């Protein structure tokens, strides 16, 4: 009797940690499943041969980017004068519709040559394999999104790279080749200290300090070419 009563009162207490563990595991599994349903950032590319006429081999490119930015573009191997699709690119913002399992792109900038117009919502259903569908064209994930910062650095001349390094608080004295500048700038990017010359004016309270820091860094990096002033002649 006492053993049965002890089991009846204590058994639920003993099972509580296991029950909580299973609840946590179920919650984590549900969160993981939700994350898996969301689209992967990157470029989705779909092809269709002879889309509108023989030889019209069309390609659609869907870019799902960070910050809810998106672009949709279309191009064809056959020119419009020969019956092919017109090349166009539209820009917009995207959001994930978990109920309908699709990406919804709202066009914010259309293209006069073609494509969806401004404020139109474009539904991109997501397949079980992670692909997105534009109209009747399956667009599988093809590549990660472009690195805008790396592309910007690659397009800068060495003079601007040096200016960027100084503005970011770096000492480019030992940098000679382009790769040397990009290497230290990527380190500054990882630390959150990368600043570009075209980022615009800083707040009024910060402007003097920033200019002083840039001048100090430039003075430290520049060689001392000036000769010391001559001492005044004694009477």
C-alpha positions as CSV (number, residue, x, y, z in Angstrom):
1,X,0.0,0.0,0.0
2,X,2.7,2.5,1.0
3,X,4.8,1.6,-2.1
4,X,1.8,2.1,-4.4
5,X,1.0,5.4,-2.7
6,X,4.6,6.6,-3.0
7,X,4.7,5.7,-6.7
8,X,1.4,7.5,-7.2
9,X,2.6,10.7,-5.6
10,X,6.3,10.8,-6.7
11,X,6.2,9.3,-10.2
12,X,4.9,12.5,-11.8
13,X,7.7,14.5,-10.2
14,X,10.3,12.0,-11.4
15,X,8.9,12.2,-15.0
16,X,8.7,16.0,-15.1
17,X,12.4,16.5,-16.3
18,X,11.9,14.0,-19.0
19,X,8.6,15.6,-20.1
20,X,10.3,19.0,-20.2
21,X,13.2,17.7,-22.2
22,X,10.8,16.3,-24.8
23,X,8.8,19.5,-24.9
24,X,12.0,21.5,-25.5
25,X,13.1,19.0,-28.2
26,X,9.7,19.3,-29.9
27,X,9.9,23.1,-29.7
28,X,13.4,23.1,-31.2
29,X,12.3,20.7,-33.9
30,X,9.4,22.9,-34.8
31,X,11.6,26.0,-35.0
32,X,14.1,24.1,-37.2
33,X,11.3,23.0,-39.4
34,X,10.0,26.6,-39.7
35,X,13.5,27.8,-40.6
36,X,13.9,25.1,-43.2
37,X,10.7,26.2,-44.9
38,X,12.0,29.8,-45.3
39,X,13.7,30.5,-48.6
40,X,17.5,30.5,-48.8
41,X,19.1,33.8,-49.7
42,X,20.7,33.8,-53.1
43,X,20.0,33.7,-56.8
44,X,17.4,31.4,-58.3
45,X,17.7,30.7,-62.0
46,X,15.1,29.0,-64.3
47,X,15.3,28.2,-68.0
48,X,12.7,27.4,-70.6
49,X,13.5,26.5,-74.2
50,X,11.4,27.7,-77.1
51,X,9.3,29.7,-74.6
52,X,7.3,31.9,-77.0
53,X,8.6,30.6,-80.3
54,X,11.3,28.3,-81.6
55,X,14.7,29.6,-80.6
56,X,13.3,31.7,-77.7
57,X,15.4,30.1,-75.0
58,X,14.5,32.3,-72.0
59,X,16.0,32.6,-68.6
60,X,14.5,34.0,-65.4
61,X,16.6,35.1,-62.4
62,X,15.2,35.7,-59.0
63,X,17.4,37.4,-56.4
64,X,16.3,37.0,-52.8
65,X,18.7,39.2,-50.8
66,X,19.3,40.5,-47.3
67,X,17.2,43.3,-46.0
68,X,14.1,42.0,-47.7
69,X,15.5,43.2,-51.1
70,X,14.6,41.3,-54.3
71,X,15.0,41.6,-58.0
72,X,13.3,39.6,-60.9
73,X,14.8,39.7,-64.3
74,X,14.2,38.0,-67.7
75,X,16.3,37.6,-70.8
76,X,16.3,35.6,-73.9
77,X,18.9,34.2,-76.4
78,X,16.6,35.4,-79.2
79,X,16.3,39.1,-79.8
80,X,12.9,40.9,-79.5
81,X,13.0,41.8,-83.2
82,X,13.1,38.0,-84.0
83,X,10.2,37.2,-81.6
84,X,12.2,36.6,-78.4
85,X,11.3,38.0,-75.0
86,X,12.3,41.5,-74.1
87,X,15.0,41.9,-71.5
88,X,13.7,43.5,-68.3
89,X,14.6,43.8,-64.6
90,X,12.3,44.9,-61.7
91,X,13.2,45.6,-58.1
92,X,11.1,45.1,-55.0
93,X,10.9,43.8,-51.4
94,X,10.1,40.3,-50.4
95,X,8.4,38.6,-47.4
96,X,7.8,34.9,-46.5
97,X,4.2,33.8,-46.4
98,X,4.3,30.7,-44.2
99,X,0.6,29.9,-44.6
100,X,0.8,29.7,-48.4
101,X,4.4,28.5,-48.4
102,X,5.5,31.2,-50.9
103,X,7.7,34.3,-51.3
104,X,5.7,37.4,-52.0
105,X,7.6,40.1,-53.9
106,X,6.1,43.6,-54.0
107,X,7.5,45.6,-57.0
108,X,8.9,49.0,-56.0
109,X,10.6,49.8,-59.3
110,X,9.4,48.5,-62.6
111,X,11.0,48.4,-66.1
112,X,9.5,50.2,-69.1
113,X,10.6,47.4,-71.3
114,X,8.4,44.8,-69.6
115,X,7.8,42.8,-66.4
116,X,5.5,43.4,-63.5
117,X,4.5,47.0,-62.6
118,X,4.9,49.0,-59.4
119,X,3.0,47.9,-56.3
120,X,2.1,44.6,-57.9
121,X,2.5,41.5,-55.6
122,X,4.3,38.6,-57.3
123,X,3.8,35.1,-55.7
124,X,6.8,32.7,-55.9
125,X,5.7,29.4,-54.5
126,X,8.4,27.3,-52.9
127,X,8.8,23.7,-53.9
128,X,9.8,20.8,-51.6
129,X,13.3,20.9,-53.1
130,X,13.7,24.6,-52.1
131,X,13.2,26.0,-55.6
132,X,10.9,29.0,-56.4
133,X,8.4,29.2,-59.2
134,X,7.8,32.3,-61.3
135,X,4.6,31.7,-63.3
136,X,5.1,28.2,-64.8
137,X,9.0,28.2,-64.6
138,X,10.8,26.3,-61.8
139,X,13.8,28.3,-60.6
140,X,16.2,26.2,-58.5
141,X,18.7,27.9,-56.1
142,X,21.9,28.5,-58.1
143,X,24.4,30.6,-56.1
144,X,24.7,32.7,-53.0
145,X,23.9,36.4,-53.1
146,X,26.6,38.8,-54.3
147,X,28.9,40.4,-51.8
148,X,28.3,44.1,-52.5
149,X,31.1,45.3,-50.2
150,X,33.7,43.0,-51.8
151,X,32.6,44.1,-55.2
152,X,32.9,47.7,-54.2
153,X,36.4,47.2,-52.8
154,X,37.5,45.3,-56.0
155,X,36.3,48.3,-58.1
156,X,38.3,50.9,-56.2
157,X,41.6,52.3,-57.4
158,X,44.5,52.0,-55.0
159,X,44.3,55.7,-54.1
160,X,40.7,55.3,-52.9
161,X,41.6,52.1,-51.1
162,X,44.3,53.9,-49.1
163,X,41.8,56.7,-48.3
164,X,39.3,54.1,-47.1
165,X,41.9,52.5,-44.9
166,X,42.8,55.8,-43.3
167,X,39.2,56.7,-42.7
168,X,38.7,53.3,-41.1
169,X,41.5,54.0,-38.6
170,X,44.1,51.7,-40.3
171,X,47.7,52.2,-41.0
172,X,48.4,51.3,-44.7
173,X,52.1,52.1,-44.5
174,X,53.1,48.5,-45.4
175,X,50.5,48.1,-48.2
176,X,51.9,48.1,-51.7
177,X,49.7,45.9,-53.9
178,X,45.9,46.0,-54.2
179,X,45.6,42.7,-52.3
180,X,47.4,44.2,-49.3
181,X,44.8,47.0,-49.0
182,X,41.9,44.7,-49.5
183,X,43.2,42.3,-46.8
184,X,43.4,45.0,-44.1
185,X,40.1,46.4,-45.1
186,X,38.4,43.1,-44.9
187,X,39.8,42.7,-41.4
188,X,38.2,46.1,-40.6
189,X,35.0,44.9,-42.0
190,X,35.0,41.9,-39.8
191,X,35.4,44.2,-36.7
192,X,32.7,46.6,-37.9
193,X,35.2,49.5,-38.4
194,X,35.1,49.7,-42.2
195,X,34.1,53.2,-43.4
196,X,33.9,54.4,-47.0
197,X,34.7,57.9,-48.2
198,X,31.2,58.2,-49.9
199,X,29.2,57.4,-46.8
200,X,28.3,61.0,-46.4
201,X,29.0,63.6,-43.7
202,X,29.1,62.6,-40.1
203,X,27.1,64.3,-37.3
204,X,28.4,67.8,-36.4
205,X,29.7,66.6,-33.0
206,X,31.7,63.8,-34.6
207,X,33.1,65.6,-37.6
208,X,36.1,67.3,-35.9
209,X,37.2,64.1,-34.2
210,X,37.0,62.1,-37.5
211,X,39.0,64.7,-39.4
212,X,41.7,64.8,-36.7
213,X,41.9,61.1,-36.7
214,X,42.3,61.0,-40.4
215,X,45.0,63.7,-40.4
216,X,46.9,61.9,-37.6
217,X,46.8,58.6,-39.5
218,X,47.8,60.4,-42.7
219,X,50.7,62.1,-40.9
220,X,51.9,58.8,-39.4
221,X,51.8,57.1,-42.8
222,X,53.4,59.9,-44.8
223,X,57.2,60.1,-44.9
224,X,58.9,63.0,-43.1
225,X,60.1,65.1,-46.1
226,X,60.2,68.5,-44.5
227,X,63.5,69.7,-43.0
228,X,63.4,71.1,-39.5
229,X,63.3,74.9,-39.2
230,X,66.7,76.6,-38.6
231,X,67.3,78.0,-35.2
232,X,67.2,81.8,-35.0
233,X,70.6,83.5,-35.2
234,X,72.1,84.8,-32.0
235,X,72.7,88.6,-31.7
